[in-house]
Amino acid sequence: MNPKILEMVPWDAAMPRVPQEILILLSGAIAALSIWFIVLECKRRKDLVPLFAFVGGGAAIVYEPLGDMLVGALYPVHDQIGWIDLFGRKIPLFIGLLYFWYMSVPAIYFLKRVEQGLKAASLRRLYALTMLVATGIELFGVNLHAWVYYGPQSFVVFGVPLWAAFTYGAFVISISVGLHLISTGFDRRHHWLIVPAIPLFLIAGHCTTALPAAAAMFSTDNPFWIWLGGGASIALSLLLVHAVSLIYCSDSRYAARRSLSYAGLGTALRG
């Protein structure tokens, strides 16, 4: 156990007013635009999958305090415009708004790309774009003191541990897979299960990939093990993307064999 990490939590920090208000406006504006996208996708698909994903994304906020503990992050408590208070952590309004679109829109877009024939290179680009967006948000928020990372972090650039950004991109992928499984595998009358499923797939994707770095931070302050833990979290995130590409990307040999086997099974059943 590394008791020092508990002493590093900046409980006395205050959240600046102006950056917080900017983030609320940005998150709210993107959420409003996302509603327009959700409506269009519901009309195109002729079902409520996008709407359920949007609601499920908002519900996933219950995981944020636990995720923050894993990555060693804290939203300053003082002067915060709050959204929820769980597990002894206050979560600000701008994060509550962000969850609605960040946990749903990329996954809905993933469904659309899979329908069109997703390529492995395209999936990697989508993952890289998600990471860039996450890193940009982190750099903005951390350097304006809207939140802070603490503890013996690795791969830190301008106050942001980059290993964490890899895991943020990874849970977008795990949510996308979960949304696809339910939307294609369940009857429409069961699509409402997407709402509780989004938080579950978020937890699965983030806990799994962030665990090595978190275990290292909470166990030791030795730089070698801290960097090794962060590297393992990065490797697990990339491994998840690779595994998804094997299953979902049309140019994957495994996906091609799977499609052929399904086609053969369908022919046998019809015969």
N, C-alpha and C positions, 0 to 999 in steps of 0.2 A: 504494500500500500504506500502511496506517495501522499502523505498528509499535507504537504506544502500546497498542493493544488487547491485544497479547500480554503486555504488562507489567502489565495490569490483572487478569489471571487470579489469583484469590485462593487460590493453592496452599496457603498456610499456615492457612487457615480450618479450624476444628474443628466437627463436627456435634454439636449438643446432644443429650444422651441422651433426655430426656423427650419432646420433640417427635417424635423419631425413633421411639420406642416407640409413641406415640399413632398415628402414621401407619402403622406396621406393623399395629397392631390394626385400624385402620379399613380399610386396604386388604385385609387378610386376611378381615375380616368381610364386606365387599362381595364379595370373590371367592367366599366360601362361599355367599352368597345367589345369586350369579350361576350357580353350579353347579346350584342348584335350578331356576333359570330355564331353563338350558340343557337340563336333563332334560325339563322340561315342553314346551319347544319341539320337542325331538327327537320326543317322543311325538305332539305335534300335527301336525308335518310328516311324520312317518313316514320320516325320513331322518336322516343324521348331519351335516347342514350346520351346525347350531349348535355341535356338539362340535368339528368341524374349525375353525370360526371362533374358538372359545375357545382351542384349542391354538395356532392361528396368531397370535392376539393375544399370547400369551406369547412365541412365537418372535420376534415383532417387536422385542423388547427389544434385539436386536443393532444397531438403528438409533439407539437413544437417545444414545450418545456423539456420533455425528455430528450429530444434531439439536441437541444441546446446544451444539456448536461453532457451528452456524449462528445460533442465537438469542442466543449469549453467556451461557450458563448453566453453573453448576458445582455439583455436590454436593460439599460439603467432604469431603476425603479422610480426615482424622484423626478417629478415634472413630466411623467409619462402620460400620454393620452391612451388609456388602456382599452383592451378588447376583452381579454379573459385573464383569470388568475387561477393557475393550476399548479399543483406540486410545489408550491412556494415560489413560483415564478410568475411575474406579470408580463403579459404579451401585449405589445402595442397595437393600436388600431390599424396602422398601415400594414402590419404583417397579417392581421385578420383579413383585410381586403385582398392582399396579395395571394393568399392561399386559394381563393376562389378560382383565379385564372391560372396561376402557376401550376397547380396540381391537376388541371383539367384540359386547358387549351392545347398544350403540347401532345397530350395523350389522344385527344380527338383528332388532331392533325395526323398523328401516327396511324390511326384507323384509316384515314383517307388515303395516306400513302401506301399502306398495305393493299388496299383495294386496287390501286393503280399499278402495283408491282414494285415494291420497295427493293432497291438495290443495296448491297452491303456498304458501298461507298456513300450512298445517300444517308444511311443510318448513322454512319460515323460522322458525317457532316452535321446531322441533326444533334447528335450528342455533343459535338464540339461547340455548336452554336449555343446549346443549353448551358454548357460550361462557361462560355464567354459571357452570356447574360448574367449568370449567377455570380461570376467573378466581378463583373462591372457593378452589380448591385452591392456586393460585399465591399468593394473598394470605396464606393460612394458612402455607404452607411458607416463603415468603420472609421474612415478618415474625417467624417463630420460628427463622430462620436454618438451616432444614433444607436450603436451597439458596440460591444468590445469582445475580443477573444482574450482568454487568459490561460495560464498554465504553460507547461513546457511544450510549445507547438513546434511543428516541423514545416519546412518549405514555406516560410513566412515571407510575403512580399507586401510592403506598406501596411503591415499590421494584419494581413489576411493570410491564414494558413491555406495554401493552394490545394493541399490534399482534401480539404473539406469540399472544395468546389467539384472535385471529381465525384464525390459521393452524392452531391446535390444533382448532378447530371444523371447518376445511376438510378436514383429513386424515381426520376421522371420516366426512365425506361421501364422500371418495374411496374409503375402505375399504368403505363401504356399497355404492357403485356396483360395485366389484370383486366383492364377495360376491354381489350380485344377478346379475351377468353369468355367473359360474361356476355358481351354484346353478340358474339357469334355462336356461343355454345348453349345459351339459355333462351327459352321462349320469351316473347315480349312481355308477358305478364309477370315475369321474374326479373325484368331489367331494373326494377327498383333496388335490387340487391347491390347495384353499382354504388349506391350512396354509402353503405357501411364498408364496402370492399375497397374503396379508394384509400381510406386511412390504413387499412390492413396492408395493402400493397406498398404504401409509402413506408410503413414501419419495416416491412420485410426488406425492401431495397436499401433503406438507409441504415438500419441496425446492422445488417450483414456486412455492408461495405465499410462503415465507420468503426466497427468494433475493434479491429487491430490497433488503429491509432488511439482510440479511447482507452483500450486496455493498457497500452504503453504509458500514456499520460497519467493514468491513475495508479500505475504500479511503480514508476521510477522517474527520476529526473535525469537519467543518463542519456546524453545526446544520441549515442549510437542506437539505443533501443527506441527512442522517440522517433528518430528518422526511419528506422526499420518499420515501426508501426505505421507511420504515415505512408511509406512506400508500399506496404502490404495493402492498405486501404485503396491506394491508387490502382494497384494491380488487380484487386478484386472488382473494382468499378469497371475497368477495361475488360476484364474477363466476362462480366455480365453482358456488356455490349456485344462482345464476340459471340457469346452463346445465343443471344437473341438474334443476331445476324444469321446464324446457322439455321435457325428455325423459321424465321419470317422473311428473309430476303430471297427474292426470286432467283438470284444468280448463285445461290448456295447449292452445292451438290446434294447436301442432306435434305434441303427443302424440296429439291426436284424429285429425289427418290420418294420422299414422303407424299408428294402430290400424286406420283404415279401409283403408289400403293393404295392411296385413297380412291383413285380413279378405278383401279382394279377391283377394290372391295365394292365400290358402288355398282360396277358392272355385274359382279357376281351376285349381289343382292337383287338387282333388277332381273337377272336371269333366273 
